[in-house]
Amino acid sequence: IFSLKVINTKIPLAQHSNEREEDCGDEDGLGGKPKKRGPKKRKMTAERVERSKVRRMKANSRERTRMHDLNSALDNLRKVVPCYSKTQKLSKIETLRLAKNYILALGRSCATASDLTW
């Protein structure tokens, strides 16, 4: 459980509003639009939009392939890990936890067997 400590720092409204106006940095000081800081965002040309779409489609395809590979590997793991129910498919996290516990149990079993043979 995390707890956050809240510090109560009250600033008088008049002082607070003056600070905000100073921070905005008006162009003409008469309430115009505040100056934008940082690099200017270039307008997307049709060519840039198309490149962006192609990059996004390729990235989505790679992610989809990665997820299919991961799910296939988990399905193969489910086949070799003993489980209680053959009708209900284990979730991903249940499969990984069961596999970890199974490997630990096999390791203990091997250690016990090697202790008995010596």
C-alpha positions in Angstrom: 0.0 0.0 0.0 1.3 3.4 -1.0 0.5 6.6 0.8 1.0 10.1 -0.5 1.6 13.0 1.7 -0.2 16.1 0.6 1.4 19.4 1.5 -1.0 22.3 1.8 0.5 25.3 0.1 -2.0 28.1 -0.2 -1.1 31.0 -2.4 -3.3 34.1 -2.2 -5.5 34.3 -5.4 -4.1 37.7 -6.4 -0.5 36.6 -6.1 -1.2 33.3 -7.9 -3.0 34.9 -10.9 -0.1 37.4 -11.3 2.5 34.6 -11.4 0.4 32.8 -14.1 0.3 35.9 -16.3 4.0 36.4 -16.0 4.7 32.7 -16.9 2.6 32.9 -20.0 4.7 35.5 -21.6 2.2 37.4 -23.7 3.4 38.6 -27.1 2.3 42.2 -26.7 1.5 42.2 -23.1 -2.1 43.1 -23.9 -3.7 39.7 -23.5 -2.7 38.4 -26.9 -1.8 34.7 -27.5 1.1 33.5 -25.4 4.3 32.7 -27.2 4.8 29.0 -27.8 8.1 27.5 -26.7 10.1 24.6 -28.1 10.5 23.6 -31.7 7.7 24.5 -34.1 5.6 21.6 -35.3 5.9 21.3 -39.1 2.8 21.0 -41.0 2.3 17.4 -42.3 2.7 17.3 -46.0 0.8 14.5 -47.9 4.2 12.7 -48.3 4.9 12.8 -44.6 1.3 11.7 -43.8 1.8 8.7 -46.2 5.2 7.8 -44.7 3.7 8.0 -41.2 0.8 5.7 -42.2 3.2 3.2 -43.8 5.5 3.2 -40.7 2.4 2.7 -38.4 1.1 -0.1 -40.5 4.5 -1.9 -40.4 4.8 -1.4 -36.7 1.3 -2.7 -36.2 2.1 -5.7 -38.4 5.3 -6.4 -36.3 3.4 -6.2 -33.1 0.7 -8.5 -34.4 3.3 -11.1 -35.4 5.0 -10.7 -32.0 1.7 -11.4 -30.2 0.9 -14.4 -32.4 4.3 -15.8 -31.7 3.9 -15.2 -28.0 0.5 -16.8 -27.9 1.8 -19.8 -29.9 4.6 -20.3 -27.5 2.2 -20.1 -24.5 -0.1 -22.7 -26.2 2.9 -25.0 -26.6 3.8 -24.5 -23.0 0.2 -25.3 -21.9 0.5 -28.6 -23.7 3.6 -29.8 -21.7 2.8 -28.3 -18.2 0.5 -30.6 -16.1 -2.7 -28.8 -15.1 -5.8 -29.7 -13.1 -8.4 -29.0 -15.8 -8.3 -30.2 -19.4 -11.5 -28.3 -20.3 -10.6 -24.8 -19.1 -7.7 -23.0 -20.8 -5.2 -21.5 -18.4 -4.6 -17.8 -18.7 -1.1 -16.5 -19.7 -0.1 -15.6 -16.2 -1.5 -18.9 -14.8 0.5 -20.8 -17.4 3.7 -19.0 -16.6 3.3 -19.5 -12.8 2.4 -23.1 -13.2 5.4 -23.7 -15.5 7.7 -21.9 -13.0 6.4 -24.1 -10.1 6.7 -27.2 -12.2 10.3 -26.5 -13.1 11.1 -25.8 -9.4 9.4 -29.1 -8.4 11.4 -31.0 -11.1 14.6 -29.3 -9.8 13.8 -30.4 -6.2 13.0 -33.9 -7.4 16.3 -34.1 -9.3 18.2 -32.8 -6.2 16.5 -35.3 -3.9 17.1 -38.2 -6.4 20.8 -37.3 -6.7 21.1 -37.1 -2.8 19.7 -40.6 -2.6 22.0 -42.1 -5.2 25.2 -40.8 -3.5 
